[in-house]
Protein backbone atom coordinates (compact mmCIF):
# COMPACT_ATOMS: atom_id res chain seq x y z
CA UNK A 1 0.00 0.00 0.00
CA UNK A 2 1.22 3.48 -0.87
CA UNK A 3 0.40 6.93 0.47
CA UNK A 4 1.46 10.44 -0.47
CA UNK A 5 1.66 13.33 2.00
CA UNK A 6 1.84 16.97 1.03
CA UNK A 7 3.63 18.94 3.73
CA UNK A 8 6.70 18.03 5.80
CA UNK A 9 5.68 19.99 8.89
CA UNK A 10 4.56 18.63 12.23
CA UNK A 11 1.41 16.98 10.87
CA UNK A 12 3.33 15.46 7.97
CA UNK A 13 5.68 13.82 10.46
CA UNK A 14 2.86 12.51 12.66
CA UNK A 15 1.01 10.98 9.72
CA UNK A 16 4.15 9.56 8.11
CA UNK A 17 4.88 7.70 11.32
CA UNK A 18 1.30 6.45 11.58
CA UNK A 19 1.36 5.20 7.99
CA UNK A 20 4.66 3.43 8.54
CA UNK A 21 3.18 1.64 11.57
CA UNK A 22 0.50 0.41 9.18
CA UNK A 23 3.25 -0.66 6.74
CA UNK A 24 2.54 1.82 3.97
CA UNK A 25 5.18 3.07 1.59
CA UNK A 26 5.21 6.82 2.19
CA UNK A 27 6.07 9.66 -0.16
CA UNK A 28 6.34 13.12 1.42
CA UNK A 29 6.23 16.17 -0.85
CA UNK A 30 7.19 19.70 0.14
CA UNK A 31 8.30 22.57 -2.08
CA UNK A 32 10.59 23.75 0.73
CA UNK A 33 13.83 21.74 0.74
CA UNK A 34 14.60 23.04 4.23
CA UNK A 35 11.36 21.52 5.50
CA UNK A 36 12.33 18.12 4.06
CA UNK A 37 15.77 18.30 5.62
CA UNK A 38 14.29 19.34 8.96
CA UNK A 39 11.89 16.37 8.82
CA UNK A 40 14.66 13.86 8.14
CA UNK A 41 17.34 15.27 10.43
CA UNK A 42 15.39 16.80 13.31
CA UNK A 43 11.64 16.31 13.73
CA UNK A 44 11.14 12.64 12.88
CA UNK A 45 14.23 11.27 14.72
CA UNK A 46 13.49 13.37 17.82
CA UNK A 47 9.91 12.07 18.01
CA UNK A 48 10.29 8.47 16.89
CA UNK A 49 13.89 7.56 17.66
CA UNK A 50 15.40 7.39 14.19
CA UNK A 51 14.70 8.27 10.58
CA UNK A 52 12.71 5.71 8.59
CA UNK A 53 14.37 5.10 5.23
CA UNK A 54 11.10 3.78 3.82
CA UNK A 55 9.88 7.38 3.67
CA UNK A 56 10.75 9.09 0.38
CA UNK A 57 11.23 12.87 0.46
CA UNK A 58 10.49 14.88 -2.70
CA UNK A 59 9.98 18.48 -3.83
CA UNK A 60 7.51 17.31 -6.49
CA UNK A 61 5.14 14.32 -6.38
CA UNK A 62 5.74 11.24 -8.45
CA UNK A 63 3.19 10.23 -11.06
CA UNK A 64 2.41 6.99 -9.19
CA UNK A 65 -1.14 6.10 -8.19
CA UNK A 66 -1.48 5.74 -4.40
CA UNK A 67 -4.29 4.51 -2.19
CA UNK A 68 -4.32 7.63 -0.03
CA UNK A 69 -3.21 11.23 -0.44
CA UNK A 70 -2.91 13.44 2.63
CA UNK A 71 -2.88 17.22 2.56
CA UNK A 72 -0.99 18.55 5.57
CA UNK A 73 -0.16 22.01 4.27
CA UNK A 74 -1.56 25.28 5.77
CA UNK A 75 -5.38 25.60 5.56
CA UNK A 76 -5.31 28.46 3.06
CA UNK A 77 -3.69 26.07 0.55
CA UNK A 78 -6.00 23.10 1.16
CA UNK A 79 -8.73 23.77 -1.37
CA UNK A 80 -6.54 24.51 -4.40
CA UNK A 81 -4.29 21.56 -3.69
CA UNK A 82 -7.21 19.21 -3.07
CA UNK A 83 -9.05 20.24 -6.25
CA UNK A 84 -5.85 19.81 -8.24
CA UNK A 85 -5.25 16.33 -6.86
CA UNK A 86 -8.88 15.31 -7.44
CA UNK A 87 -8.55 16.34 -11.09
CA UNK A 88 -5.34 14.33 -11.50
CA UNK A 89 -6.99 11.21 -10.02
CA UNK A 90 -3.75 9.88 -8.56
CA UNK A 91 -5.38 8.48 -5.42
CA UNK A 92 -8.47 6.63 -4.27
CA UNK A 93 -9.05 8.56 -1.03
CA UNK A 94 -7.96 11.89 0.44
CA UNK A 95 -7.38 13.01 4.02
CA UNK A 96 -7.13 16.76 4.61
CA UNK A 97 -5.77 18.15 7.86
CA UNK A 98 -8.08 20.35 9.92
CA UNK A 99 -9.23 23.07 9.66
CA UNK A 100 -10.59 22.05 6.27
CA UNK A 101 -10.37 25.49 4.64
CA UNK A 102 -10.46 29.22 5.32
CA UNK A 103 -13.44 30.93 7.02
CA UNK A 104 -14.91 32.59 3.95
CA UNK A 105 -18.63 32.04 3.24
CA UNK A 106 -18.30 32.60 -0.51
CA UNK A 107 -15.23 30.35 -0.73
CA UNK A 108 -16.87 27.53 1.23
CA UNK A 109 -20.05 27.64 -0.87
CA UNK A 110 -17.99 27.47 -4.08
CA UNK A 111 -15.79 24.68 -2.73
CA UNK A 112 -18.77 22.61 -1.62
CA UNK A 113 -20.23 22.76 -5.13
CA UNK A 114 -16.94 21.59 -6.64
CA UNK A 115 -16.69 18.68 -4.20
CA UNK A 116 -20.25 17.45 -4.61
CA UNK A 117 -19.20 14.31 -6.52
CA UNK A 118 -16.20 13.54 -4.30
CA UNK A 119 -17.43 13.92 -0.73
CA UNK A 120 -17.47 10.18 -0.03
CA UNK A 121 -13.77 9.99 -0.88
CA UNK A 122 -12.61 12.93 1.24
CA UNK A 123 -11.99 12.87 4.99
CA UNK A 124 -10.73 15.53 7.39
CA UNK A 125 -8.33 15.05 10.29
CA UNK A 126 -10.57 15.71 13.27
CA UNK A 127 -9.10 12.66 14.94
CA UNK A 128 -10.51 13.27 18.43
CA UNK A 129 -13.92 12.28 17.05
CA UNK A 130 -12.69 8.73 16.36
CA UNK A 131 -10.62 8.36 19.53
CA UNK A 132 -11.36 5.46 21.91
CA UNK A 133 -12.60 7.80 24.65
CA UNK A 134 -15.10 9.57 22.38
CA UNK A 135 -16.27 6.23 20.99
CA UNK A 136 -16.98 5.15 24.57
CA UNK A 137 -19.13 8.24 25.08
CA UNK A 138 -21.09 7.68 21.87
CA UNK A 139 -21.71 4.05 22.83
CA UNK A 140 -23.30 5.10 26.15
CA UNK A 141 -25.50 7.94 24.92
CA UNK A 142 -29.18 7.11 24.54
CA UNK A 143 -31.68 8.90 22.32
CA UNK A 144 -34.33 8.26 24.98
CA UNK A 145 -32.29 10.26 27.50
CA UNK A 146 -32.06 13.67 25.84
CA UNK A 147 -29.58 16.27 27.10
CA UNK A 148 -30.57 19.50 28.75
CA UNK A 149 -27.02 20.88 28.57
CA UNK A 150 -24.05 20.27 26.30
CA UNK A 151 -20.80 22.14 26.83
CA UNK A 152 -17.37 21.88 25.29
CA UNK A 153 -14.07 23.57 26.10
CA UNK A 154 -10.95 23.66 23.96
CA UNK A 155 -8.75 26.06 25.89
CA UNK A 156 -5.00 25.69 25.56
CA UNK A 157 -2.15 28.12 25.13
CA UNK A 158 -0.69 27.56 21.73
CA UNK A 159 2.85 27.59 23.07
CA UNK A 160 2.74 23.82 22.58
CA UNK A 161 2.21 24.34 18.86
CA UNK A 162 5.25 26.57 18.61
CA UNK A 163 7.28 24.14 20.67
CA UNK A 164 6.45 21.51 18.04
CA UNK A 165 7.39 24.05 15.35
CA UNK A 166 10.61 25.60 16.72
CA UNK A 167 11.35 27.20 13.35
CA UNK A 168 8.41 29.55 13.98
CA UNK A 169 8.98 32.51 16.29
CA UNK A 170 5.29 33.16 16.85
CA UNK A 171 1.84 33.37 15.26
CA UNK A 172 2.87 35.98 12.69
CA UNK A 173 5.28 33.51 11.09
CA UNK A 174 2.50 31.30 9.73
CA UNK A 175 -1.23 31.08 9.05
CA UNK A 176 -1.79 30.64 12.81
CA UNK A 177 -1.77 34.37 13.44
CA UNK A 178 -4.34 35.25 10.77
CA UNK A 179 -8.00 34.24 11.06
CA UNK A 180 -8.64 34.82 7.35
CA UNK A 181 -5.99 32.17 6.61
CA UNK A 182 -7.49 29.60 8.97
CA UNK A 183 -5.63 30.61 12.14
CA UNK A 184 -6.77 31.86 15.52
CA UNK A 185 -8.54 29.95 18.27
CA UNK A 186 -11.87 29.16 16.60
CA UNK A 187 -10.28 27.59 13.52
CA UNK A 188 -7.06 26.11 14.89
CA UNK A 189 -8.84 24.64 17.92
CA UNK A 190 -11.95 23.58 16.02
CA UNK A 191 -11.74 20.00 17.30
CA UNK A 192 -14.22 20.85 20.04
CA UNK A 193 -16.66 22.53 17.68
CA UNK A 194 -16.48 19.45 15.48
CA UNK A 195 -17.39 17.21 18.43
CA UNK A 196 -20.45 19.36 19.09
CA UNK A 197 -21.55 19.01 15.45
CA UNK A 198 -21.45 15.22 15.83
CA UNK A 199 -23.45 15.32 19.06
CA UNK A 200 -26.07 17.67 17.58
CA UNK A 201 -26.46 15.25 14.69
CA UNK A 202 -26.76 12.25 17.00
CA UNK A 203 -29.59 13.89 18.93
CA UNK A 204 -31.11 15.36 15.74
CA UNK A 205 -30.71 18.91 17.05
CA UNK A 206 -30.81 21.67 14.46
CA UNK A 207 -28.85 24.86 15.00
CA UNK A 208 -31.28 27.78 14.82
CA UNK A 209 -28.96 30.57 15.92
CA UNK A 210 -25.44 31.11 17.23
CA UNK A 211 -24.44 34.00 19.44
CA UNK A 212 -20.72 34.69 19.70
CA UNK A 213 -18.28 36.72 21.71
CA UNK A 214 -14.75 37.09 20.35
CA UNK A 215 -11.60 38.58 21.83
CA UNK A 216 -9.14 39.61 19.10
CA UNK A 217 -5.42 40.14 19.45
CA UNK A 218 -4.19 43.72 19.60
CA UNK A 219 -3.75 43.95 15.83
CA UNK A 220 -7.13 42.26 15.23
CA UNK A 221 -5.53 39.60 13.04
CA UNK A 222 -6.91 36.60 14.91
CA UNK A 223 -9.28 35.62 17.70
CA UNK A 224 -7.37 34.62 20.80
CA UNK A 225 -10.56 33.65 22.64
CA UNK A 226 -14.02 32.78 21.30
CA UNK A 227 -17.25 31.85 23.03
CA UNK A 228 -20.29 30.44 21.20
CA UNK A 229 -23.80 29.89 22.51
CA UNK A 230 -26.15 27.73 20.42
CA UNK A 231 -29.89 28.06 20.09
CA UNK A 232 -31.08 24.63 19.03
CA UNK A 233 -34.32 23.25 17.69
CA UNK A 234 -35.28 22.34 21.23
CA UNK A 235 -34.99 25.62 23.13
CA UNK A 236 -34.79 23.80 26.45
CA UNK A 237 -31.33 22.50 25.56
CA UNK A 238 -28.39 24.75 26.40
CA UNK A 239 -25.22 24.29 24.37
CA UNK A 240 -22.05 26.35 24.34
CA UNK A 241 -18.43 26.24 23.26
CA UNK A 242 -15.41 28.03 24.68
CA UNK A 243 -12.01 28.03 23.01
CA UNK A 244 -8.80 30.02 23.20
CA UNK A 245 -5.06 30.01 22.54
CA UNK A 246 -4.10 31.81 25.77
CA UNK A 247 -4.99 29.44 28.66
CA UNK A 248 -2.04 27.90 30.47
CA UNK A 249 -4.48 25.72 32.41
CA UNK A 250 -5.35 23.29 29.62
CA UNK A 251 -9.00 22.29 29.37
CA UNK A 252 -10.02 20.10 26.45
CA UNK A 253 -13.25 18.58 27.62
CA UNK A 254 -16.84 17.76 26.78
CA UNK A 255 -19.82 17.55 29.16
CA UNK A 256 -23.37 16.33 28.65
CA UNK A 257 -26.10 16.57 31.27
CA UNK A 258 -29.33 14.62 30.82
CA UNK A 259 -32.26 14.00 33.12
CA UNK A 260 -30.65 10.80 34.38
CA UNK A 261 -26.90 11.06 33.82
CA UNK A 262 -23.87 13.30 33.55
CA UNK A 263 -21.23 12.36 30.96
CA UNK A 264 -17.74 13.88 30.80
CA UNK A 265 -14.79 13.39 28.49
CA UNK A 266 -11.43 14.97 29.20
CA UNK A 267 -8.75 14.80 26.55
CA UNK A 268 -5.14 14.91 27.62
CA UNK A 269 -2.81 17.64 26.41
CA UNK A 270 -0.48 16.88 23.51
CA UNK A 271 2.12 15.65 25.99
CA UNK A 272 -0.41 13.76 28.09
CA UNK A 273 -0.81 10.00 28.20
CA UNK A 274 -4.41 9.45 29.33
CA UNK A 275 -7.89 10.43 28.15
CA UNK A 276 -10.65 10.11 30.75
CA UNK A 277 -14.34 9.21 30.49
CA UNK A 278 -16.78 9.64 33.39
CA UNK A 279 -20.43 8.64 33.61
CA UNK A 280 -22.30 9.32 36.82
CA UNK A 281 -25.79 9.56 38.24
CA UNK A 282 -27.44 9.39 41.67
CA UNK A 283 -26.53 5.71 42.05
CA UNK A 284 -22.99 5.31 40.77
CA UNK A 285 -19.97 6.81 39.05
CA UNK A 286 -17.94 5.05 36.37
CA UNK A 287 -14.46 6.29 35.47
CA UNK A 288 -12.55 4.85 32.53
CA UNK A 289 -8.98 5.73 31.60
CA UNK A 290 -7.64 5.41 28.06
CA UNK A 291 -3.86 5.37 27.95
CA UNK A 292 -2.30 6.57 24.73
CA UNK A 293 0.70 7.97 22.98
CA UNK A 294 0.49 11.16 20.96
CA UNK A 295 0.98 9.00 17.87
CA UNK A 296 -2.22 7.09 18.69
CA UNK A 297 -4.33 10.17 17.87
CA UNK A 298 -3.29 9.79 14.24
CA UNK A 299 -3.15 6.01 14.13
CA UNK A 300 -6.82 5.81 15.22
CA UNK A 301 -8.07 7.66 12.15
CA UNK A 302 -5.65 5.98 9.75
CA UNK A 303 -6.68 2.51 10.94
CA UNK A 304 -10.25 3.32 9.89
CA UNK A 305 -9.06 4.53 6.49
CA UNK A 306 -6.74 1.54 6.14
CA UNK A 307 -9.68 -0.81 6.74
CA UNK A 308 -11.63 1.02 4.05
CA UNK A 309 -8.70 0.85 1.63
CA UNK A 310 -7.73 -2.79 2.20
CA UNK A 311 -11.12 -4.35 2.91
CA UNK A 312 -13.61 -1.89 1.40
CA UNK A 313 -15.12 -1.77 4.90
CA UNK A 314 -16.75 1.60 5.57
CA UNK A 315 -16.89 1.76 9.36
CA UNK A 316 -19.68 4.14 10.41
CA UNK A 317 -17.11 6.02 12.51
CA UNK A 318 -15.72 7.38 9.26
CA UNK A 319 -18.84 9.54 9.13
CA UNK A 320 -17.35 11.47 12.05
CA UNK A 321 -14.39 12.63 9.97
CA UNK A 322 -16.45 13.14 6.83
CA UNK A 323 -15.94 16.08 4.52
CA UNK A 324 -19.56 17.08 5.21
CA UNK A 325 -18.93 17.54 8.94
CA UNK A 326 -15.77 19.53 8.26
CA UNK A 327 -17.69 21.86 5.95
CA UNK A 328 -20.27 22.42 8.69
CA UNK A 329 -17.49 23.44 11.07
CA UNK A 330 -15.91 25.76 8.50
CA UNK A 331 -19.29 27.34 7.74
CA UNK A 332 -19.95 28.11 11.41
CA UNK A 333 -16.51 29.69 11.71
CA UNK A 334 -17.06 31.69 8.53
CA UNK A 335 -20.40 33.03 9.74
CA UNK A 336 -18.61 34.39 12.80
CA UNK A 337 -15.21 35.41 11.44
CA UNK A 338 -15.84 36.42 7.82
CA UNK A 339 -15.47 40.20 7.52
CA UNK A 340 -16.93 40.40 3.99
C-alpha positions, -999 to +999 in steps of 0.1 A: +000+000+000+012+035-009+004+069+005+015+104-005+017+133+020+018+170+010+036+189+037+067+180+058+057+200+089+046+186+122+014+170+109+033+155+080+057+138+105+029+125+127+010+110+097+042+096+081+049+077+113+013+064+116+014+052+080+047+034+085+032+016+116+005+004+092+033-007+067+025+018+040+052+031+016+052+068+022+061+097-002+063+131+014+062+162-008+072+197+001+083+226-021+106+237+007+138+217+007+146+230+042+114+215+055+123+181+041+158+183+056+143+193+090+119+164+088+147+139+081+173+153+104+154+168+133+116+163+137+111+126+129+142+113+147+135+134+178+099+121+180+103+085+169+139+076+177+154+074+142+147+083+106+127+057+086+144+051+052+111+038+038+099+074+037+107+091+004+112+129+005+105+149-027+100+185-038+075+173-065+051+143-064+057+112-085+032+102-111+024+070-092-011+061-082-015+057-044-043+045-022-043+076+000-032+112-004-029+134+026-029+172+026-010+185+056-002+220+043-016+253+058-054+256+056-053+285+031-037+261+006-060+231+012-087+238-014-065+245-044-043+216-037-072+192-031-090+202-062-059+198-082-052+163-069-089+153-074-086+163-111-053+143-115-070+112-100-038+099-086-054+085-054-085+066-043-090+086-010-080+119+004-074+130+040-071+168+046-058+181+079-081+203+099-092+231+097-106+221+063-104+255+046-105+292+053-134+309+070-149+326+039-186+320+032-183+326-005-152+304-007-169+275+012-200+276-009-180+275-041-158+247-027-188+226-016-202+228-051-169+216-066-167+187-042-202+175-046-192+143-065-162+135-043-174+139-007-175+102+000-138+100-009-126+129+012-120+129+050-107+155+074-083+150+103-106+157+133-091+127+149-105+133+184-139+123+170-127+087+164-106+084+195-114+055+219-126+078+246-151+096+224-163+062+210-170+051+246-191+082+251-211+077+219-217+041+228-233+051+261-255+079+249-292+071+245-317+089+223-343+083+250-323+103+275-321+137+258-296+163+271-306+195+287-270+209+286-240+203+263-208+221+268-174+219+253-141+236+261-110+237+240-088+261+259-050+257+256-022+281+251-007+276+217+028+276+231+027+238+226+022+243+189+052+266+186+073+241+207+065+215+180+074+241+153+106+256+167+114+272+133+084+296+140+090+325+163+053+332+169+018+334+153+029+360+127+053+335+111+025+313+097-012+311+090-018+306+128-018+344+134-043+353+108-080+342+111-086+348+074-060+322+066-075+296+090-056+306+121-068+319+155-085+299+183-119+292+166-103+276+135-071+261+149-088+246+179-119+236+160-117+200+173-142+208+200-167+225+177-165+194+155-174+172+184-205+194+191-215+190+155-214+152+158-234+153+191-261+177+176-265+152+147-268+122+170-296+139+189-311+154+157-307+189+170-308+217+145-288+249+150-313+278+148-290+306+159-254+311+172-244+340+194-207+347+197-183+367+217-148+371+204-116+386+218-091+396+191-054+401+195-042+437+196-038+440+158-071+423+152-055+396+130-069+366+149-093+356+177-074+346+208-106+337+226-140+328+213-173+319+230-203+304+212-238+299+225-262+277+204-299+281+201-311+246+190-343+232+177-353+223+212-350+256+231-348+238+265-313+225+256-284+248+264-252+243+244-221+263+243-184+262+233-154+280+247-120+280+230-088+300+232-051+300+225-041+318+258-050+294+287-020+279+305-045+257+324-054+233+296-090+223+294-100+201+264-133+186+276-168+178+268-198+176+292-234+163+287-261+166+313-293+146+308-323+140+331-307+108+344-269+111+338-239+133+335-212+124+310-177+139+308-148+134+285-114+150+292-087+148+265-051+149+276-028+176+264-005+169+235+021+157+260-004+138+281-008+100+282-044+094+293-079+104+281-107+101+307-143+092+305-168+096+334-204+086+336-223+093+368-258+096+382-274+094+417-265+057+421-230+053+408-200+068+391-179+051+364-145+063+355-125+049+325-090+057+316-076+054+281-039+054+279-023+066+247+007+080+230+005+112+210+010+090+179-022+071+187-043+102+179-033+098+142-031+060+141-068+058+152-081+077+122-057+060+097-067+025+109-102+033+099-091+045+065-067+015+061-097-008+067-116+010+040-087+008+016-077-028+022-111-043+029-136-019+014-151-018+049-168+016+056-169+018+094-197+041+104-171+060+125-157+074+093-188+095+091-174+115+121-144+126+100-164+131+068-159+161+045-196+171+052-189+175+089-158+195+083-177+219+059-203+224+087-175+234+111-159+258+085-193+273+077-200+281+114-165+297+117-171+317+085-204+330+097-186+344+128-152+354+114-158+364+078-155+402+075-169+404+040 
